[in-house]
Amino acid sequence: MRSFFLLICALGLSISPGGAQNFYFPPLTGSTWETVSPASLGWCTDQIDSLYRFLDQKNTKAFIVLKDGKIVLEKYFDQFTRDSIWYWASAGKTLTAFLVGQAQEEGLLKVSDATSKYLGKGWTSLPAGKEDNITIWNELTMTSGLDDKVADPYCTVPACLIYKADAGTRWAYHNAPYTLLENVLESASKKDINVFTASRLRDRIGMNGAWFKDGYNNVYFSNARSMARFGLLILNKGVWNRDTLLRDAAYFRQMATPSQSINNSYGYLWWLNGYKNHMLPGTQIVFNGSIVPNAPKDMIAGLGKNDQKVYVVPSSNLVVVRMGESAGLSLLALSNFDDQLWDNLNSVLCKSTPVRQADLPSPLNVYPNPVSGVLHLDLPGQAEAIEVRIFDMQGKLVRQLSGARAIPVAGLSRGLYAIRARTEDALYIARFVKE
């Protein structure tokens, strides 16, 4: 074994921790990208057209599947092309998580540092002691303790950043603290976020694109292949061919595994599949089961508004990218579209679907919404709810009844609620506002 390593060194070769020798990496420039046929992989090719029809019906613009780095499926819809530019939305949070890891490796910052070290005192409306308890780690893990129920959760000015809980004690999907991570990176590196992204990440793996301001948000735009390139980098644990972009294996592991014990299905700005429960944006309810039951348990995902998706599956060396308009199946942060997509993709992969669709929460139409007196449930057909539960946004059960399509809510306090209705065949979920 020792002589083998000496030979490797003598030839000037390297062995990366991510196993780069097992993957294909497309050139950094040009449009060349090797492909592999679905048939050669033993996939069920007769199911591909059905998958494409499903994607087309769900307002998809771009869809790519990589196997071992090579393109197996690539399809564009609605006059979208390989070179068309689209937004990542919150899937771009994963870029920021990776950049923070690089900045820490370079000694520019530590994730344990107080955010105020880089943004200055008074970046929130909190007392100094509470503010100084918020660290970069809290921003990466969505545990800042700042109130996500303010009028504009995207607002990053101090007046919008108010105390809800001590840092590290509460998980809440809050965009503003995340957005400020880019200010942290700029302060730590003394570089504009686009310059830092290009030099540390984009140009080193052949991506295109840039960050653009949209109100308080900073949104990444690129073509679909660039998102696929980033997915391939993550699949290979931060190594692109012979270029190691992130050597800090501990940081990578923390990024791609549960980062805290409050929401098991969240790492450092990555969603994690296969855990026994999860939380969703806008609610403090803990839901049982994986975020995408039909997907492989080891999948990690970047998920963005209107169903922007980058899925990374180490067990099968897959990267899956979807860009487009909303699929129309939004369910809080995630959507039933994620599970339906994997249901269709499993058919192409010749894999059986691990769960029945009826076992998954389905969107529920409730009206009027907002409501002051009686909330009506629009259940399919003649279905009756065996059980209805209403939760406040702290996850507390405030109302439970059975056999009803009309729910009196006059006694509830004003605010946002989650409702779950179970019939004999399915589970439905929605949110409503009590006036």
LINFEN-V247271 format. One record per backbone hydrogen bond with DSSP energy under -0.5 kcal/mol. CO is the residue of the C=O (numbers start at 1). NH is the residue of the N-H. Records with the same first field share a line. If there is no record, write none. Layout:
CO=NH + NH
This chain:
1=5
2=6
3=7
4=8
5=9
6=10
7=11
8=13
9=12
14=16
16=19
19=22
20=23
34=71
37=41
38=41 + 43
39=42
43=45
44=47
45=48
47=51
48=52
49=53
50=54
51=55
52=56
53=57
54=58
55=60
56=59
59=325
61=77
62=323
63=75
64=321
65=72 + 73
66=319
67=70
68=24
70=67
71=36
73=65
75=63
77=80
81=84
86=222
88=91
89=92
90=93
91=94
92=95 + 96
93=97
94=98
95=99
96=100
97=101
98=102
99=103
100=104
101=105
102=106
103=108 + 109
104=107
110=113
111=137
113=136
114=117
115=118 + 119
116=120
120=123
127=131
128=132
129=133
130=133
131=134
133=135
134=115
135=139
136=140
137=141
138=142 + 143
140=269
142=172
143=168
145=164 + 165
146=148
147=150
152=155
153=176
157=160 + 161
158=161
160=162
161=125
162=147
165=164
166=169
172=174
173=175
174=178
175=179
176=180
178=181
179=182 + 183
180=184
181=185
182=186
183=187
184=188
185=189
186=190 + 191
192=196
193=197
194=198
195=199
196=200
197=201 + 202
198=203
201=205
202=205 + 206 + 207
210=221
212=219
214=217
217=214
219=212
220=88
221=210
222=86
223=227
224=228
225=229
226=230
227=231
228=232
229=233
230=234
231=235
232=236
233=238 + 239
234=237
236=239
238=245 + 246
239=241
240=243
242=244
243=240 + 245
247=249
248=252
249=253
250=254
251=255
252=256
254=257
255=268
262=264
263=266
265=272
266=259
267=269
270=267
271=301
276=289
278=287
280=283
285=280 + 287
287=278
292=295
296=299
299=273
300=312
301=271 + 303
302=310
304=307 + 308
307=309
308=304
309=322
310=302
311=320
312=300 + 314
313=316 + 317 + 318
314=317
317=68
318=313
319=66
320=311
321=64
322=309
323=61 + 62
329=336
331=334
334=331
335=338 + 339
336=340
337=341
338=342
339=343
340=344
341=345
342=346
343=347
344=348
345=349
346=351
347=350
348=44
356=359
357=360
360=427
362=429
364=366
365=378
367=376
371=435
373=409 + 410
375=407
376=367 + 378
377=379
378=365
380=383
384=386
385=403
387=422
388=401
389=420
390=398 + 399
391=418
392=395
393=284
396=392
399=390
401=388
405=377
406=408
407=375
409=412
415=434
416=393
417=432
418=391
419=430
420=389
421=428
422=386 + 387
426=423
427=362
428=421
429=364
430=419
432=417 + 434
433=370 + 371 + 435
434=415
